[in-house]
Amino acid sequence: MAIIHEIEAPLVRGVTLRPVSKKRWRVLDRAGRVIGHLRADQERDGVRFHAERFDMAAARLRDPGAFWSAREAVECLRYLR
C-alpha cells in the first residue's frame, strides 16, 4: 500500500465532505448530520474508497466496504443509516 501525500476531496452529489485528515473525510447529509467517514487508500490499481461508520458499542470505526468510487462508498453509508 502506497502512502497518499495529498488527495483532493471527491465530489459526491447530495453530501458534504469535511476533511478530517489528508485521506479521510467526514460525510454529512443535506441536513448536516454525520452519516459516516470516507477514507482513501492508494493501491496498485488506483484509489480505493472505504466507507466507515462509527460503532458506539465498540467505540471504533467499522469498515463496511471498499469501493473503486467515492460515490459507491457514500451510497453504502446512506444505505446503512
Backbone as a printed PyTorch tensor [residue, N CA C, xyz], in Angstrom:
tensor([[[  0.8390,  -1.1720,   0.0000],
         [  0.0000,   0.0000,   0.0000],
         [  0.8870,   1.2380,   0.0000]],

        [[  0.6340,   2.1220,  -0.9380],
         [  1.3980,   3.3680,  -1.0450],
         [  0.8050,   4.4300,  -0.1270]],

        [[  1.6010,   5.3960,   0.2170],
         [  1.1500,   6.4920,   1.0630],
         [  0.5990,   7.6030,   0.1840]],

        [[ -0.5670,   8.0960,   0.5300],
         [ -1.1580,   9.2220,  -0.1770],
         [ -0.6870,  10.4880,   0.5200]],

        [[  0.0340,  11.3180,  -0.2020],
         [  0.5120,  12.5600,   0.3980],
         [ -0.5870,  13.6140,   0.4250]],

        [[ -1.3390,  13.7190,  -0.6200],
         [ -2.4370,  14.6840,  -0.6970],
         [ -3.4070,  14.2030,  -1.7630]],

        [[ -4.6700,  14.1350,  -1.4310],
         [ -5.6840,  13.7590,  -2.4030],
         [ -6.8060,  14.7720,  -2.2980]],

        [[ -7.2960,  15.1930,  -3.4300],
         [ -8.3720,  16.1710,  -3.4680],
         [ -9.6750,  15.5080,  -3.0390]],

        [[-10.4870,  16.2320,  -2.2930],
         [-11.7710,  15.6870,  -1.8520],
         [-12.6340,  15.3700,  -3.0650]],

        [[-13.1410,  14.1550,  -3.1520],
         [-14.0010,  13.8080,  -4.2820],
         [-15.3340,  14.5500,  -4.1850]],

        [[-15.9700,  14.7590,  -5.3130],
         [-17.2880,  15.3860,  -5.3410],
         [-18.3510,  14.3020,  -5.4070]],

        [[-19.2730,  14.3360,  -4.4530],
         [-20.3600,  13.3610,  -4.4180],
         [-21.6570,  14.1380,  -4.2320]],

        [[-22.5760,  13.9420,  -5.1270],
         [-23.8450,  14.6670,  -5.1030],
         [-24.6640,  14.3190,  -3.8620]],

        [[-25.2180,  15.3520,  -3.2150],
         [-26.1280,  15.1490,  -2.0900],
         [-25.4870,  15.0960,  -0.7290]],

        [[-24.1660,  15.1690,  -0.6600],
         [-23.4840,  15.1630,   0.6340],
         [-22.3980,  16.2310,   0.6430]],

        [[-21.9530,  16.5620,   1.8490],
         [-20.8170,  17.4590,   2.0350],
         [-19.6940,  16.6590,   2.6580]],

        [[-18.4930,  16.8210,   2.1380],
         [-17.3240,  16.1360,   2.6900],
         [-16.4590,  17.1610,   3.4260]],

        [[-16.2400,  16.9360,   4.7140],
         [-15.3870,  17.7990,   5.5340],
         [-14.0830,  17.0510,   5.8190]],

        [[-12.9440,  17.6710,   5.5380],
         [-11.6770,  16.9670,   5.7660],
         [-11.4170,  16.6950,   7.2490]],

        [[-10.9770,  15.4690,   7.5230],
         [-10.5670,  15.0630,   8.8660],
         [ -9.0530,  14.8910,   8.8760]],

        [[ -8.5180,  14.3610,   7.7800],
         [ -7.0710,  14.2180,   7.5950],
         [ -6.8140,  14.2570,   6.0880]],

        [[ -5.5820,  13.9890,   5.6900],
         [ -5.2360,  14.0570,   4.2670],
         [ -5.9470,  13.0110,   3.4280]],

        [[ -6.3860,  11.9280,   4.0550],
         [ -7.0470,  10.8710,   3.2820],
         [ -8.3780,  10.4180,   3.8790]],

        [[ -8.9640,  11.2410,   4.7610],
         [-10.2550,  10.8920,   5.3770],
         [-11.1450,  12.1250,   5.4400]],

        [[-12.4440,  11.9130,   5.1290],
         [-13.4300,  12.9870,   5.1640],
         [-14.6310,  12.5350,   5.9710]],

        [[-15.2370,  13.4740,   6.6950],
         [-16.4930,  13.2290,   7.3890],
         [-17.6020,  13.4830,   6.3620]],

        [[-18.5550,  12.5730,   6.2680],
         [-19.6340,  12.6730,   5.2900],
         [-20.8940,  13.1700,   5.9920]],

        [[-21.4100,  14.3250,   5.5270],
         [-22.6140,  14.9260,   6.0950],
         [-23.7360,  14.8940,   5.0630]],

        [[-24.9430,  14.5530,   5.5140],
         [-26.0770,  14.5780,   4.5960],
         [-26.5540,  16.0170,   4.4020]],

        [[-27.6130,  16.1960,   3.6420],
         [-28.1080,  17.5480,   3.3420],
         [-28.5630,  18.3030,   4.5800]],

        [[-28.9900,  17.5880,   5.6110],
         [-29.4320,  18.2170,   6.8610],
         [-28.2570,  18.5440,   7.7790]],

        [[-27.0450,  18.1270,   7.4030],
         [-25.8650,  18.3920,   8.2140],
         [-25.5320,  17.3070,   9.2210]],

        [[-26.2500,  16.1860,   9.1570],
         [-25.9750,  15.0560,  10.0640],
         [-24.8290,  14.2080,   9.5190]],

        [[-23.9720,  13.7690,  10.4190],
         [-22.8540,  12.9000,  10.0290],
         [-23.4070,  11.5080,   9.7500]],

        [[-23.1120,  10.9900,   8.5490],
         [-23.5670,   9.6360,   8.2220],
         [-22.4010,   8.6450,   8.1860]],

        [[-21.1740,   9.1380,   8.3250],
         [-20.0080,   8.2620,   8.3550],
         [-18.7600,   8.9900,   7.8890]],

        [[-17.7590,   8.2020,   7.5540],
         [-16.4950,   8.7330,   7.0540],
         [-16.1330,   8.0540,   5.7470]],

        [[-15.3590,   8.7670,   4.9460],
         [-14.8520,   8.2530,   3.6780],
         [-13.3350,   8.3010,   3.7600]],

        [[-12.6830,   7.1480,   3.5400],
         [-11.2230,   7.0720,   3.5950],
         [-10.6990,   6.6230,   2.2450]],

        [[ -9.6170,   7.2670,   1.7930],
         [ -8.9990,   6.9190,   0.5120],
         [ -7.6640,   6.2290,   0.7610]],

        [[ -7.4360,   5.1180,   0.0690],
         [ -6.1660,   4.3890,   0.1350],
         [ -5.6550,   4.1760,  -1.2820]],

        [[ -4.4110,   4.5230,  -1.5020],
         [ -3.7880,   4.2970,  -2.8170],
         [ -3.3700,   2.8320,  -2.9070]],

        [[ -3.8410,   2.1590,  -3.9350],
         [ -3.4550,   0.7740,  -4.1790],
         [ -2.8040,   0.6760,  -5.5470]],

        [[ -2.2970,  -0.4740,  -5.8750],
         [ -1.5950,  -0.6880,  -7.1370],
         [ -2.4640,  -0.3030,  -8.3490]],

        [[ -3.7570,  -0.6270,  -8.2660],
         [ -4.6660,  -0.3950,  -9.3880],
         [ -5.3690,   0.9580,  -9.3510]],

        [[ -5.1460,   1.7520,  -8.3340],
         [ -5.7970,   3.0570,  -8.2190],
         [ -6.2040,   3.3500,  -6.7910]],

        [[ -7.0560,   4.3330,  -6.6230],
         [ -7.5130,   4.7360,  -5.2920],
         [ -8.7640,   3.9560,  -4.9260]],

        [[ -8.7590,   3.3750,  -3.7210],
         [ -9.9330,   2.6820,  -3.1790],
         [-10.5320,   3.5750,  -2.1060]],

        [[-11.8550,   3.6640,  -2.0880],
         [-12.5650,   4.4580,  -1.1010],
         [-13.2610,   3.5190,  -0.1250]],

        [[-13.0160,   3.7330,   1.1650],
         [-13.5980,   2.9070,   2.2190],
         [-14.7040,   3.6860,   2.9210]],

        [[-15.8810,   3.0870,   3.0240],
         [-16.9680,   3.6470,   3.8150],
         [-16.7020,   3.2360,   5.2580]],

        [[-16.8130,   4.1660,   6.1850],
         [-16.5890,   3.8650,   7.6010],
         [-17.7360,   4.4220,   8.4390]],

        [[-18.2120,   3.6050,   9.3650],
         [-19.2740,   4.0110,  10.2910],
         [-18.7700,   3.8580,  11.7070]],

        [[-19.1820,   4.7750,  12.5910],
         [-18.7910,   4.6740,  13.9980],
         [-19.7320,   3.7220,  14.7070]],

        [[-19.1590,   2.7520,  15.4130],
         [-19.9200,   1.7760,  16.1870],
         [-19.8420,   2.2010,  17.6480]],

        [[-20.9590,   2.7020,  18.1770],
         [-20.9830,   3.2050,  19.5550],
         [-20.6530,   2.1090,  20.5700]],

        [[-21.1700,   0.9020,  20.3590],
         [-20.9570,  -0.1770,  21.3230],
         [-19.4770,  -0.5500,  21.4350]],

        [[-18.7820,  -0.5630,  20.3050],
         [-17.3610,  -0.9350,  20.3080],
         [-16.4510,   0.2890,  20.4060]],

        [[-17.0180,   1.4810,  20.2760],
         [-16.2770,   2.7530,  20.3160],
         [-15.1340,   2.7620,  19.3050]],

        [[-15.4760,   2.3770,  18.0630],
         [-14.4750,   2.3940,  16.9930],
         [-15.1690,   2.4960,  15.6370]],

        [[-14.3850,   2.8340,  14.6200],
         [-14.9090,   2.8930,  13.2550],
         [-14.9360,   1.4900,  12.6580]],

        [[-16.0350,   1.1620,  12.0080],
         [-16.1590,  -0.1080,  11.2840],
         [-16.0970,   0.1800,   9.7940]],

        [[-15.4940,  -0.7390,   9.0490],
         [-15.3260,  -0.5860,   7.6050],
         [-16.2640,  -1.5530,   6.8930]],

        [[-17.4700,  -1.0810,   6.4770],
         [-18.4030,  -1.9980,   5.8120],
         [-18.0540,  -2.3190,   4.3640]],

        [[-17.0410,  -1.6550,   3.8090],
         [-16.6780,  -1.9970,   2.4450],
         [-15.6920,  -1.0470,   1.8090]],

        [[-15.0310,  -1.5380,   0.7440],
         [-14.0920,  -0.7460,  -0.0460],
         [-14.6280,  -0.6880,  -1.4750]],

        [[-14.5340,   0.4860,  -2.0820],
         [-15.1390,   0.7100,  -3.3930],
         [-14.1630,   1.4370,  -4.3030]],

        [[-14.3550,   1.3110,  -5.6120],
         [-13.4970,   1.9930,  -6.5820],
         [-13.9320,   3.4210,  -6.8340]],

        [[-15.1170,   3.8130,  -6.3220],
         [-15.5390,   5.2070,  -6.4770],
         [-16.0560,   5.7360,  -5.1490]],

        [[-15.8760,   7.0370,  -4.9420],
         [-16.3630,   7.6880,  -3.7250],
         [-17.8890,   7.6350,  -3.6830]],

        [[-18.5300,   7.7490,  -4.8450],
         [-19.9920,   7.7150,  -4.9150],
         [-20.5420,   6.4020,  -4.3630]],

        [[-19.9210,   5.2820,  -4.7450],
         [-20.3740,   3.9750,  -4.2580],
         [-20.1920,   3.8530,  -2.7490]],

        [[-19.0770,   4.3520,  -2.2180],
         [-18.8280,   4.2990,  -0.7780],
         [-19.8610,   5.1200,  -0.0190]],

        [[-20.1900,   6.2990,  -0.5340],
         [-21.1930,   7.1430,   0.1140],
         [-22.5750,   6.4850,   0.0340]],

        [[-22.9000,   5.8470,  -1.0800],
         [-24.1770,   5.1330,  -1.1970],
         [-24.2670,   4.0310,  -0.1390]],

        [[-23.1670,   3.3650,   0.1320],
         [-23.1330,   2.3500,   1.1870],
         [-23.4800,   2.9800,   2.5340]],

        [[-22.8960,   4.1310,   2.8260],
         [-23.1870,   4.8250,   4.0850],
         [-24.6520,   5.2370,   4.1560]],

        [[-25.1980,   5.7210,   3.0620],
         [-26.6210,   6.1140,   3.0390],
         [-27.5180,   4.9110,   3.3080]],

        [[-27.1750,   3.7850,   2.6950],
         [-27.9840,   2.5760,   2.8570],
         [-27.9600,   2.0680,   4.3030]],

        [[-26.8190,   2.2230,   4.9800],
         [-26.6880,   1.7070,   6.3550],
         [-27.3420,   2.5870,   7.4100]],

        [[-27.8240,   3.7650,   7.0330],
         [-28.4440,   4.6660,   8.0330],
         [-29.6490,   4.1030,   8.6580]]])
